[in-house]
Amino acid sequence: MKKILLLIIIMFCTACSIGEKTYYCDDGDELKGTTCIKKNSTPAIPNYTCKRHPGTYLNGNQCVSYSFSSIAFNADVDSYTCYSGYLDGDECIIETSYNAYEE
């Protein structure tokens, strides 16, 4: 009886897999259903601040003294901005999709 039950289960599982399609993506891309997601990253744009240097103003990525313009400090990065995609740390992630390949 156990052998017959096992044979039926094997036959059923084999029949289940017939006709099923297998999908895949390019290396490094993520498969979601029948769609592939490709993620590209670019450096985010830093937003600088002079909070740690009172008496200075921001000029590019430098904090320049109001009193002595020859004195400057490196500004701190306060945050980052992405003009497209979404922010992940100090990187902008841009996702694109394409149809997955069938085997």
C-alpha positions as CSV (number, residue, x, y, z in Angstrom):
1,M,0.0,0.0,0.0
2,K,2.8,2.4,0.9
3,K,4.5,1.7,-2.5
4,I,1.3,2.5,-4.4
5,L,0.8,5.7,-2.5
6,L,4.4,6.7,-3.1
7,L,4.1,6.0,-6.8
8,I,0.9,8.1,-7.0
9,I,2.6,11.0,-5.3
10,I,5.6,10.8,-7.6
11,M,3.3,10.7,-10.7
12,F,1.3,13.6,-9.4
13,C,4.4,15.8,-8.7
14,T,5.8,14.9,-12.1
15,A,2.6,15.9,-13.8
16,C,2.5,19.2,-11.9
17,S,5.8,20.3,-13.2
18,I,5.0,19.5,-16.9
19,G,4.0,22.7,-18.6
20,E,5.3,25.0,-15.9
21,K,7.6,27.8,-17.3
22,T,10.8,28.8,-15.6
23,Y,11.9,32.4,-15.8
24,Y,15.3,34.0,-15.2
25,C,17.0,37.4,-15.4
26,D,20.4,38.7,-16.3
27,D,23.0,38.2,-13.6
28,G,22.5,40.5,-10.6
29,D,18.9,41.4,-11.4
30,E,16.0,40.4,-9.3
31,L,13.1,38.2,-10.5
32,K,9.6,39.2,-9.4
33,G,7.1,36.9,-11.1
34,T,7.8,37.3,-14.8
35,T,9.5,40.7,-14.5
36,C,13.2,41.4,-13.9
37,I,14.2,44.4,-11.8
38,K,17.6,46.0,-12.5
39,K,19.1,48.4,-10.0
40,N,21.6,51.0,-11.0
41,S,23.3,53.2,-8.4
42,T,24.8,56.7,-8.7
43,P,26.4,58.9,-6.1
44,A,23.8,61.0,-4.2
45,I,24.3,64.8,-4.1
46,P,25.6,65.9,-0.7
47,N,23.9,68.8,1.1
48,Y,26.5,70.6,3.2
49,T,26.1,72.5,6.5
50,C,28.2,74.8,8.7
51,K,26.5,74.0,12.0
52,R,29.7,73.0,13.7
53,H,31.5,76.3,12.6
54,P,29.6,79.3,14.0
55,G,30.6,82.6,12.4
56,T,30.9,81.1,9.0
57,Y,28.9,80.9,5.8
58,L,28.7,78.0,3.3
59,N,30.5,78.4,0.0
60,G,30.4,75.2,-1.9
61,N,31.7,72.5,0.4
62,Q,33.6,75.1,2.6
63,C,32.6,77.1,5.7
64,V,34.2,80.5,5.3
65,S,34.7,82.9,8.2
66,Y,32.7,86.1,8.1
67,S,35.5,87.9,9.8
68,F,38.5,86.5,7.9
69,S,37.6,85.2,4.4
70,S,41.0,83.5,4.2
71,I,39.9,81.1,7.0
72,A,37.8,78.2,5.8
73,F,36.8,74.8,7.1
74,N,35.5,71.7,5.4
75,A,31.7,71.7,5.7
76,D,29.9,68.7,7.0
77,V,27.4,66.7,5.0
78,D,24.0,67.2,6.5
79,S,22.0,65.0,4.1
80,Y,21.9,63.7,0.6
81,T,19.5,64.3,-2.3
82,C,18.5,62.2,-5.3
83,Y,16.9,63.8,-8.4
84,S,15.7,60.5,-9.6
85,G,15.3,57.1,-7.9
86,Y,15.5,56.6,-4.2
87,L,18.1,57.3,-1.6
88,D,20.1,54.4,0.0
89,G,22.8,55.8,2.2
90,D,24.8,58.0,0.0
91,E,23.7,56.4,-3.2
92,C,20.7,57.0,-5.5
93,I,19.1,53.7,-6.7
94,I,17.3,53.8,-10.0
95,E,15.2,50.7,-10.8
96,T,14.2,49.6,-14.3
97,S,12.3,46.5,-15.3
98,Y,12.1,44.2,-18.3
99,N,10.3,41.0,-19.1
100,A,12.0,37.9,-17.7
101,Y,13.4,35.3,-20.0
102,E,11.8,31.9,-20.4
103,E,13.7,28.6,-20.2
